Amino acid sequence: MNTLKIFFVIENLLSLMPSYHHPVTRFQKIATCLVVTLNFVITMVSIKVTVDDPQYNFHKKVLFFLSDTNLLIVTCYTPLSVVFWNRDNWQKLIDNLKFIVSISNDCSKISRYVQIAIARLFLELVMVLLVCAYWTKVYGLHFVKYYSIHCFQYWLVYSYSIFVDVILYILSLQYKCLNNTLSTSISTLCDNTLNKIEQNYCFLKEFVDIFNEVFQWITALIICYTVLYMLHTLDFVVANLLQLEYYMEMIVLVDVLLVVITVIGTLVVILWCDSILTEAGKLVRESYGLQRKCRLLPEARFERFTKILQQNFPSFSAAGFFEIKKSTCLGIINTVTTFFIVAVQFRTSE
């Protein structure tokens, strides 16, 4: 699929994923090491400048430090995992993804979604560049020297969220396809159909396991970064919203815009994970009623079918800290709301 190949090429140029066709080259390893080293050095300088800045109080410096450190880890860990310690799992992931696309009945849907993803990549790049240009206008050379690296890091995080989003969308389509296959063949259900569904279902579970191996830390770090960035921006809004200067209102607006982009990317990933769990749950629930709806096969066969579905039920983990599902959104909202209340009280007491 040409659109998917183009998408891979773009992400490969950013060292966010291996090539669609070729293994990791020595040149890519060297380039990745140089980019990661440069990113690390510049970000550490930026963190030191922020921590030493007397205009920020202690809790503001802590927020800056946590969010910048998290951003640094995400943007260094990701390319290094692609070209070094996680290469085998990455290759398995890509091979399985190519296989799924090759046998999928929804190639047109996948192609459209990938086109939307590519459009999002470039739209968010334009937005980040505009934000960077505005901050340069307001803060001048100081921003360019110490903080412009963040704009590049923001876009890397957005790009990675979009890539994860595409993979989860393709997975969701396959689980929906299994549901449709089962629901449309109940009246003529045979052992071959059940075997085919079992094989595809187990293959998808294997794909989800590889997905977790590749993305669990990245996803956890991106969710953590989203929360920290929301907290940082809320603190900034609470501190500066009452100031009447036009430039300060514009800075608040620009920060809120970046938060919206970040939150949307993270929420889409979480909701696609939940969508896959929902589709798998529908398949398991449908299997419970097969004995009643279909008399063509013995009861023991349906029990074995249900047991296989239950044993291979998918789950998405954020580095083992928590499972990624719809309730994760509520956890994010709860954390941000609690901090917002504390921040307002702190500002009021000052």
HULINPE-V535222 format. One record per residue. RES is the residue in one small letter. BURIAL is b if it has 24 or more other C-alpha atoms within 12 Angstrom, else e. D_CENTER is the distance of its C-alpha to the mean C-alpha in Angstrom with 2 decimals. Layout:
res={RES | RES}
burial={BURIAL | BURIAL}
d_center={D_CENTER | D_CENTER}
//
This chain:
res={m | n | t | l | k | i | f | f | v | i | e | n | l | l | s | l | m | p | s | y | h | h | p | v | t | r | f | q | k | i | a | t | c | l | v | v | t | l | n | f | v | i | t | m | v | s | i | k | v | t | v | d | d | p | q | y | n | f | h | k | k | v | l | f | f | l | s | d | t | n | l | l | i | v | t | c | y | t | p | l | s | v | v | f | w | n | r | d | n | w | q | k | l | i | d | n | l | k | f | i | v | s | i | s | n | d | c | s | k | i | s | r | y | v | q | i | a | i | a | r | l | f | l | e | l | v | m | v | l | l | v | c | a | y | w | t | k | v | y | g | l | h | f | v | k | y | y | s | i | h | c | f | q | y | w | l | v | y | s | y | s | i | f | v | d | v | i | l | y | i | l | s | l | q | y | k | c | l | n | n | t | l | s | t | s | i | s | t | l | c | d | n | t | l | n | k | i | e | q | n | y | c | f | l | k | e | f | v | d | i | f | n | e | v | f | q | w | i | t | a | l | i | i | c | y | t | v | l | y | m | l | h | t | l | d | f | v | v | a | n | l | l | q | l | e | y | y | m | e | m | i | v | l | v | d | v | l | l | v | v | i | t | v | i | g | t | l | v | v | i | l | w | c | d | s | i | l | t | e | a | g | k | l | v | r | e | s | y | g | l | q | r | k | c | r | l | l | p | e | a | r | f | e | r | f | t | k | i | l | q | q | n | f | p | s | f | s | a | a | g | f | f | e | i | k | k | s | t | c | l | g | i | i | n | t | v | t | t | f | f | i | v | a | v | q | f | r | t | s | e}
burial={b | e | b | b | b | e | b | b | e | b | b | b | b | b | b | b | b | b | b | b | e | e | e | b | e | e | e | b | e | e | e | b | b | e | b | b | e | e | b | b | e | b | b | b | b | b | b | e | e | b | e | e | e | e | e | e | e | e | e | b | b | e | b | b | b | b | b | b | b | b | b | b | b | b | b | b | b | b | b | b | b | b | b | b | e | b | b | e | b | b | b | b | b | b | e | b | b | b | e | b | b | e | e | b | e | e | e | e | e | b | b | e | b | b | b | e | b | b | e | b | b | e | e | b | b | e | b | b | b | e | b | b | e | b | b | e | e | e | e | e | e | e | e | e | e | b | b | b | b | b | b | b | b | b | b | b | b | b | b | b | b | b | b | b | b | b | b | b | b | b | b | b | b | b | b | b | b | b | b | e | b | b | b | e | e | b | e | e | b | e | e | e | b | b | e | e | b | b | e | b | b | b | b | b | b | b | b | b | b | b | b | b | b | b | b | b | b | b | b | b | b | b | b | b | b | b | b | b | b | b | b | b | b | b | b | b | b | b | b | e | e | e | e | e | e | e | e | e | e | e | b | b | e | b | b | b | e | b | b | e | b | b | b | b | b | b | b | b | b | b | b | b | b | b | b | b | b | b | b | b | b | b | b | b | e | b | b | e | e | b | b | e | e | b | e | e | b | e | e | e | b | b | e | e | b | b | e | b | b | b | e | b | b | b | b | b | b | b | e | e | e | e | b | b | b | b | e | b | b | e | e | b | e | e | e | b | e | e | b | b | e | e | b | e | e | e | e | e | e | e}
d_center={22.39 | 22.84 | 19.90 | 17.46 | 19.53 | 19.38 | 15.60 | 15.74 | 18.48 | 16.62 | 13.67 | 16.47 | 18.39 | 15.73 | 15.81 | 12.11 | 13.44 | 17.01 | 19.34 | 19.45 | 23.09 | 24.15 | 23.58 | 22.68 | 25.73 | 27.60 | 27.12 | 23.32 | 23.71 | 26.10 | 24.11 | 20.96 | 23.22 | 24.81 | 21.69 | 20.27 | 23.78 | 24.21 | 20.89 | 21.94 | 25.48 | 24.78 | 22.22 | 24.72 | 27.43 | 25.42 | 24.84 | 28.57 | 29.69 | 27.74 | 29.05 | 32.57 | 32.59 | 35.23 | 34.03 | 31.12 | 31.98 | 30.75 | 27.92 | 26.62 | 26.72 | 24.87 | 21.97 | 22.01 | 22.23 | 19.40 | 16.88 | 18.15 | 18.22 | 14.65 | 13.69 | 16.17 | 14.91 | 11.34 | 13.07 | 15.77 | 14.32 | 11.90 | 14.84 | 17.27 | 15.57 | 15.56 | 19.26 | 20.71 | 20.09 | 17.46 | 18.98 | 20.45 | 17.37 | 15.63 | 18.81 | 18.97 | 15.50 | 16.62 | 20.05 | 18.98 | 16.72 | 19.80 | 22.01 | 20.14 | 20.25 | 23.89 | 25.03 | 23.01 | 25.13 | 22.43 | 22.24 | 23.05 | 20.19 | 17.71 | 19.45 | 19.28 | 15.57 | 15.03 | 17.61 | 15.81 | 12.63 | 15.14 | 16.84 | 13.83 | 13.43 | 17.11 | 17.42 | 14.98 | 16.83 | 20.05 | 19.07 | 18.12 | 21.41 | 23.35 | 22.11 | 23.04 | 26.38 | 27.14 | 26.45 | 28.66 | 31.32 | 31.31 | 31.03 | 32.56 | 32.70 | 31.47 | 27.96 | 28.04 | 29.24 | 27.01 | 23.90 | 23.14 | 20.87 | 18.37 | 18.03 | 17.05 | 14.52 | 13.02 | 12.69 | 11.19 | 8.26 | 8.13 | 8.74 | 6.09 | 3.43 | 6.49 | 7.17 | 4.81 | 6.08 | 9.41 | 9.74 | 9.25 | 11.65 | 14.07 | 14.11 | 14.84 | 17.62 | 19.18 | 19.45 | 20.99 | 23.32 | 24.55 | 25.28 | 27.21 | 29.10 | 30.25 | 31.21 | 33.18 | 35.07 | 36.27 | 39.83 | 40.13 | 37.89 | 38.95 | 38.06 | 36.59 | 34.08 | 32.99 | 32.77 | 30.57 | 28.17 | 28.18 | 27.50 | 24.56 | 23.15 | 23.58 | 22.05 | 18.85 | 18.92 | 19.36 | 16.38 | 14.21 | 15.90 | 15.15 | 11.43 | 11.71 | 13.91 | 11.69 | 8.26 | 9.72 | 10.55 | 7.64 | 5.47 | 8.84 | 9.45 | 6.70 | 7.98 | 11.33 | 11.23 | 10.55 | 13.53 | 15.60 | 15.27 | 16.30 | 19.12 | 20.22 | 20.48 | 22.23 | 24.64 | 25.34 | 25.98 | 28.28 | 30.16 | 30.70 | 30.63 | 34.37 | 35.26 | 36.87 | 36.26 | 34.67 | 32.58 | 31.09 | 30.16 | 28.42 | 26.48 | 25.33 | 24.36 | 22.39 | 20.50 | 19.78 | 18.52 | 15.91 | 14.92 | 14.69 | 12.40 | 10.05 | 10.43 | 10.16 | 6.75 | 5.62 | 8.41 | 7.82 | 5.00 | 7.67 | 10.43 | 9.82 | 9.91 | 12.98 | 14.37 | 14.57 | 16.29 | 18.55 | 19.60 | 20.37 | 22.28 | 24.26 | 25.29 | 26.53 | 28.41 | 29.94 | 31.20 | 33.15 | 35.30 | 36.09 | 39.27 | 40.59 | 39.57 | 40.56 | 43.75 | 43.55 | 42.16 | 43.23 | 41.56 | 40.61 | 38.48 | 36.39 | 36.06 | 34.83 | 32.31 | 30.95 | 30.92 | 28.88 | 26.25 | 26.14 | 26.00 | 23.05 | 20.98 | 17.22 | 15.19 | 11.70 | 12.13 | 10.62 | 13.17 | 15.89 | 15.91 | 14.94 | 13.81 | 10.79 | 12.68 | 14.07 | 16.08 | 13.17 | 13.36 | 17.03 | 16.60 | 14.72 | 17.51 | 20.15 | 19.25 | 19.20 | 22.35 | 24.19 | 23.62 | 24.68 | 27.89 | 28.62 | 28.07 | 30.45 | 33.01 | 32.81 | 33.38 | 36.18 | 37.91 | 37.91}
//
